[in-house]
Amino acid sequence: MNVLCIGYYDKFSRFFLQIKKKLKQQNLLLKLTIESTYFSGFLYGFIRFQSGGWISMNAWLKVWRNQQNYQKHLAKNTIYKGFNIDELFLNQHVTNYLKCQAMAYIDLFEKKLQNIDTLLMIGDLRLPFEIAKKIAFKNNIPVYFLEQGPFATTFIDTNGVNANANIRGYKPDSAYNKNKKDKVTVLLNRTKYKKYHRLPVYRGLDYLLELLLKKTLFFPPDLKIDHPLFKNSSKQIAEKIFKATEHPNKNVYLLICQVPYDVNMTHHSPHYNNHFDILRDVHQNLPENSILIVREHPVYSGKYEDTFYQYIVSHENIYTDSNKNFTDVLNAADAVIVNNSTVGLEAISHNKNVLVLANSYYDDSEICLKMNNRNELKELLKEVLNYQPDQNKIIDFLHQFFTKQVVEGFITDKKLIAADTVFQRIFEYYKH
């Protein structure tokens, strides 16, 4: 079996290498190749003599070698080898350099996917992943999409992850089922595995290369993500920390923030493309006698737009939460608002009323409220306070999620049981 894996960082290459180990033990493997969009993923495999490459840089080098031909083609036609280049970017305005990078990915993956039996990918929508996915589907190559999930799990899906996952649209059963309830209770309360402590030098090299080359033409354009490495605005909101005892008889709303450049914001968020707009819209539409708690994403704390923090500071009824124990602030909230974060499902599992603003794998499951138009927000913020989803439907959805959509264990666990289960899925497919 020839397997092609596409990931981002060193932690994903480590995960793929565990799958390789299991395939070799079953004498299934002919060759496994790991292509990484970041240098850290390539480096992790390279020093372990693993076949693969830094796909983003290889595509960029290909652009430099073929730039004249690519530019001539774009001047006449945006269709390239069956791909509409503009549609790969959701019709956003992009530079010709980025379009040429897409064409280079198409050329590279056309060759790399020849004689491949299985494609494994972390995620499904960033530029190289989208291109590889479409070429694989066209050539009837089985594709497994992987993604870190909630409750210490890993998504595995043959259609996609996040809002593209197969579970989206699943209509849970309202009938009481004790066996399902007991199983879900065990899964929610199980002991989690220890996390793998990666060497910081890997990701540090990614940041260093970005810092040195981001503003030059020597860095792949699709890796030029606008995220401030050294910004920290935490001091601006230091006096706005939420304390539950100070706000009796108030409606408490909890707004969950995400990483702005994550695909859930760039591809699955039809109403908002930044957190300031989300914050302002939610705050301005709150019912009377309400307060809003804002919880930043841990890896992006202090790094949102300046207007985001200025807005928090300038309004008395907005507070922030930075407690490491998410359960504490969750217990204090009357309603939880998410754009489309997986935290929404965790909140639902704690029997919290949840309003989803964008597209998510649980937004059509009748266990939360969903905003389809920004004009609905004011009424939905009132409705969510008294929203009472069917508890049996929550149990049934969680049971379906645990048994059909995800496997146990994180991609970043010290003991990679998730990799072992992913291997089993592939093994079962090829046994038949």
C-alpha angles and dihedrals in degrees: 000000000000113000129190118198125193121193144143118235141016093273090062093048088053089053093050092049090057089055089049090054092053093047091052091050089059093045088240099121127092097161138346120195125190120205115188129193092209129054093238091063092050094045094051091056096038095059088050092053091249119159112243145082150228095273097188094054092042089054091048091051088050089053090055091051094046103026096120093053093045092050092049091051093049091050089060105029139007092203110095122179092332095316124114098219094201092054090057087069098046089251091294120148107265135168124258087245090064092046090051089050088056091051090051090052089052092052093046097047093046086065099035093053094054111112091005117142099187136019120205118191138179102225127344115236114053113106103268092038093051091050095046090047094054094047090049093049090049090053094044093244113157110247126199116195116205131191138160109263138193125275092037094297139128125228117233117181140153093214105043143284136262108017090356094059119121092241092067108108094023108147109215123220118251094208117110113250117182095192092055092046093050092048093049091048091054092047094049093050101038121124111265123229121251116266122247112245105221122204107261091219091078098057089032089063090052090054092044093052091047092049093050100039107024094099094044135077090245095081126078107261095222090060093055095103118169101236118135108233098195104027116119119173095168093115091062091064099033091114094050099071113140119244114187095208092060097061112057119168094016130125103245117208121186118206115199116208127205139200105283096219095047115115090245087069099033098044111014101043110087096170105040137034099177139037097236091066091048092049094047095046094048094045095047092051099047117125118249118280092030136130129200126220116199118205115193122211107263095236093047101042111145093007105093123109118301089239089057093060094038089056092051093050094047096055123069098207096056120091136173134227126206099161112141089219103075092188092069096062091036091058090052094052125094092194136012124215121199133170092216106307121151084236085079091070091047089054091049089052087058089054094252123151107248132196116197117203101187140023119306139156091254100041096097098044101095091241097099141024120261129205113219097172131025089231088068095059099092094053093041092054088056093044096049092062091067099029112132114186118198106269092212090056090052090052092047093048092049090048091052090046095051097042103037110020109038141030126221119267138039126267085237099051120124089232106048101213089148090062090052091053093047087053090052090054091053092044092051090050093054094044087066 
